[in-house]
Amino acid sequence: MAMRRVLPTQTEERRLWERGFSHVAGIDEVGRGPLAGPVVAAAVVLPSLSDLQHRDLPLIRDSKTLSPAQRQRANLLVQEVALSWAVGEVEAQDIDRMGIATATRLAMRRALDQLPQPPDHLLVDALQLSWNNRPCLAVVHGDGLCTAIAAASVVAKVYRDAHMTTLSERYPEYGFSAHKGYASQIHLQALERFGPTPEHRRSFSPLRQRLPLEFAESRA
């Protein structure tokens, strides 16, 4: 018998609303692990969804649990109902320069900077984040527990997938639209044959092993 999926809730948001925080932003990222492409973060501020009747509401959950078609539907719903949402990204060359942890937080801050009204509290998936002196709660497995974080995971994933599909048109031999920059066998074979593009993260293994010694020393 299949287990029923437990959906994220607005429990944390309601707790903060009751404390006077009216604009609570959920923040999540996608693309920390790939060999190519940007790391992307999204920030989403939701209203109470308790009275919302919509067939796609159960799709506002961890984007990793959704099919591409479901993510598209969830993304449309999030953008329809959210009080505000925004995306931030950091490109491969900057990831190489500053490291993925710093780049991830920068992408999150860039997303928050784009919101038309600054949120007064942050809910972040797993990470502590410093931004404009706003209080922040890091929620472990937040994309599976908090609706706002789950919504951000959907928005970030759809945005990044579309970006990688665009890169696939520029670099068709790499198959970015299929693997989205992750280390699939097809991707690794393309790297072996053609070498890295400007979109590749040269500080990531196995790319790092191909680089001149002076680059490796600069990262030490």
C-alpha positions as CSV (number, residue, x, y, z in Angstrom):
1,M,0.0,0.0,0.0
2,A,1.4,3.4,-1.0
3,M,2.1,5.8,1.8
4,R,0.3,9.1,1.6
5,R,2.6,12.1,0.9
6,V,2.9,14.5,3.8
7,L,2.6,18.1,2.4
8,P,4.4,21.2,3.7
9,T,2.3,23.5,5.9
10,Q,2.2,27.2,6.8
11,T,2.7,26.4,10.5
12,E,5.9,28.4,10.8
13,E,4.5,31.2,8.8
14,R,1.4,31.4,11.0
15,R,3.5,31.4,14.1
16,L,5.5,34.4,12.8
17,W,2.3,36.2,11.6
18,E,0.9,35.9,15.1
19,R,4.1,37.5,16.4
20,G,3.6,40.5,14.0
21,F,5.8,39.5,11.1
22,S,3.4,40.2,8.2
23,H,5.7,39.5,5.3
24,V,7.6,36.2,5.7
25,A,9.8,35.1,2.9
26,G,10.6,31.5,2.1
27,I,13.9,31.0,0.4
28,D,15.5,28.0,-1.3
29,E,18.1,27.3,-3.9
30,V,18.8,24.9,-6.7
31,G,22.0,24.0,-8.5
32,R,24.6,23.7,-5.8
33,G,26.0,20.4,-7.2
34,P,26.1,20.7,-11.0
35,L,29.3,21.0,-13.0
36,A,27.8,23.8,-15.2
37,G,25.4,26.7,-15.0
38,P,24.4,29.1,-12.2
39,V,23.3,28.5,-8.7
40,V,19.8,29.9,-8.5
41,A,17.7,31.0,-5.4
42,A,14.1,32.1,-5.1
43,A,12.3,34.1,-2.4
44,V,8.6,33.8,-2.1
45,V,6.1,35.7,0.2
46,L,2.8,33.9,0.5
47,P,-0.5,34.9,2.0
48,S,-2.5,32.4,4.1
49,L,-3.6,29.6,1.8
50,S,-6.1,28.1,4.2
51,D,-9.1,29.2,2.2
52,L,-7.6,28.5,-1.2
53,Q,-9.4,25.9,-3.3
54,H,-7.2,24.9,-6.2
55,R,-6.5,21.5,-7.7
56,D,-2.8,22.3,-7.9
57,L,-2.3,23.4,-4.3
58,P,-0.8,20.0,-3.3
59,L,1.9,20.6,-5.9
60,I,3.4,23.4,-3.8
61,R,5.9,21.1,-2.2
62,D,9.6,20.1,-2.6
63,S,10.4,20.5,-6.2
64,K,12.4,17.3,-6.2
65,T,9.2,15.3,-5.7
66,L,7.5,16.7,-8.8
67,S,7.6,15.8,-12.5
68,P,8.6,18.6,-14.9
69,A,4.9,19.1,-15.9
70,Q,3.9,19.3,-12.2
71,R,6.6,21.8,-11.5
72,Q,5.3,24.0,-14.3
73,R,1.8,23.9,-12.9
74,A,3.0,24.6,-9.3
75,N,5.2,27.5,-10.6
76,L,2.2,29.1,-12.3
77,L,0.1,28.7,-9.1
78,V,2.8,30.2,-6.9
79,Q,3.2,33.2,-9.2
80,E,-0.5,33.7,-9.2
81,V,-1.1,33.6,-5.4
82,A,2.2,34.9,-4.0
83,L,2.2,38.4,-2.5
84,S,5.7,38.6,-4.2
85,W,8.4,36.5,-5.6
86,A,11.9,36.9,-7.1
87,V,14.9,35.1,-8.3
88,G,18.6,35.6,-7.9
89,E,21.5,33.8,-9.5
90,V,25.3,33.5,-9.4
91,E,27.1,32.4,-12.5
92,A,29.8,29.7,-12.8
93,Q,32.8,32.0,-13.0
94,D,31.8,33.7,-9.7
95,I,31.1,30.3,-8.1
96,D,34.7,29.4,-9.0
97,R,36.0,32.7,-7.5
98,M,34.1,32.7,-4.2
99,G,33.1,29.0,-3.6
100,I,29.6,27.5,-3.8
101,A,28.6,28.2,-0.2
102,T,29.2,31.9,-0.5
103,A,27.7,31.9,-4.0
104,T,24.6,30.2,-2.7
105,R,24.0,32.8,0.0
106,L,24.7,35.6,-2.5
107,A,22.0,34.2,-4.9
108,M,19.6,34.2,-2.0
109,R,20.4,37.8,-1.1
110,R,20.0,38.8,-4.7
111,A,16.6,37.2,-4.8
112,L,15.6,39.1,-1.6
113,D,16.9,42.3,-3.1
114,Q,14.5,41.9,-6.0
115,L,11.3,41.7,-3.9
116,P,9.2,44.8,-4.3
117,Q,8.5,44.9,-0.5
118,P,11.3,43.8,1.8
119,P,10.2,40.9,4.0
120,D,10.4,41.2,7.8
121,H,11.3,37.6,8.5
122,L,13.2,34.9,6.6
123,L,12.6,31.1,6.4
124,V,15.5,29.4,4.7
125,D,16.0,25.8,3.7
126,A,18.7,24.6,6.1
127,L,21.0,27.7,5.8
128,Q,21.4,30.6,8.1
129,L,21.3,33.8,6.1
130,S,22.3,37.4,7.0
131,W,20.3,40.0,5.1
132,N,19.4,43.6,6.0
133,N,19.3,42.6,9.7
134,R,16.1,40.6,9.2
135,P,15.6,37.6,11.6
136,C,16.1,34.3,9.9
137,L,15.1,30.8,10.8
138,A,17.0,27.9,9.1
139,V,14.6,25.0,8.7
140,V,16.2,21.6,8.1
141,H,14.3,19.9,5.2
142,G,12.4,23.1,4.9
143,D,11.3,22.5,1.4
144,G,9.4,19.5,2.7
145,L,8.0,21.2,5.8
146,C,7.3,24.9,5.0
147,T,5.0,25.9,2.2
148,A,6.9,29.2,1.5
149,I,10.2,27.4,1.2
150,A,8.6,24.7,-0.9
151,A,7.2,27.4,-3.2
152,A,10.7,29.0,-3.5
153,S,12.1,25.6,-4.4
154,V,9.6,25.3,-7.2
155,V,10.3,28.8,-8.6
156,A,14.0,28.3,-8.4
157,K,14.0,24.9,-10.1
158,V,11.7,26.0,-13.0
159,Y,13.8,29.1,-13.6
160,R,17.1,27.2,-13.6
161,D,15.8,24.4,-15.8
162,A,14.6,26.9,-18.4
163,H,18.0,28.6,-18.2
164,M,19.8,25.3,-18.8
165,T,17.6,24.6,-21.7
166,T,18.6,27.9,-23.2
167,L,22.2,27.0,-22.7
168,S,21.6,23.7,-24.5
169,E,20.7,25.7,-27.6
170,R,24.0,27.5,-27.4
171,Y,26.0,24.4,-26.6
172,P,24.0,21.5,-28.2
173,E,26.8,19.0,-27.9
174,Y,26.6,19.0,-24.1
175,G,23.0,18.0,-23.6
176,F,22.3,20.6,-20.9
177,S,18.5,20.4,-21.5
178,A,18.6,16.7,-20.4
179,H,20.9,16.7,-17.4
180,K,20.8,20.4,-16.4
181,G,24.5,20.5,-15.9
182,Y,24.8,17.6,-13.4
183,A,27.4,14.9,-13.8
184,S,25.6,12.5,-16.0
185,Q,27.5,10.0,-18.2
186,I,26.5,11.9,-21.3
187,H,27.8,15.2,-19.8
188,L,31.1,13.6,-18.7
189,Q,31.6,12.1,-22.1
190,A,30.9,15.5,-23.7
191,L,33.5,17.1,-21.4
192,E,36.0,14.4,-22.3
193,R,35.5,15.1,-26.0
194,F,35.0,18.9,-26.2
195,G,36.4,20.2,-22.9
196,P,34.6,22.8,-20.7
197,T,32.6,25.8,-21.8
198,P,32.5,29.2,-20.2
199,E,29.4,27.9,-18.3
200,H,31.3,25.2,-16.5
201,R,32.5,25.4,-12.9
202,R,36.2,24.9,-13.3
203,S,36.7,24.5,-9.5
204,F,34.5,21.4,-9.4
205,S,35.8,17.9,-9.8
206,P,36.5,16.4,-12.4
207,L,37.0,19.7,-14.1
208,R,39.5,20.8,-11.5
209,Q,41.9,18.0,-12.5
210,R,42.1,19.4,-16.0
211,L,43.2,22.8,-15.1
212,P,46.7,24.4,-14.9
213,L,48.5,24.1,-11.6
214,E,48.4,27.9,-11.0
215,F,44.6,27.8,-10.9
216,A,44.6,25.0,-8.4
217,E,47.1,26.9,-6.3
218,S,45.0,30.1,-6.4
219,R,42.1,28.1,-4.9
220,A,44.1,26.7,-2.0
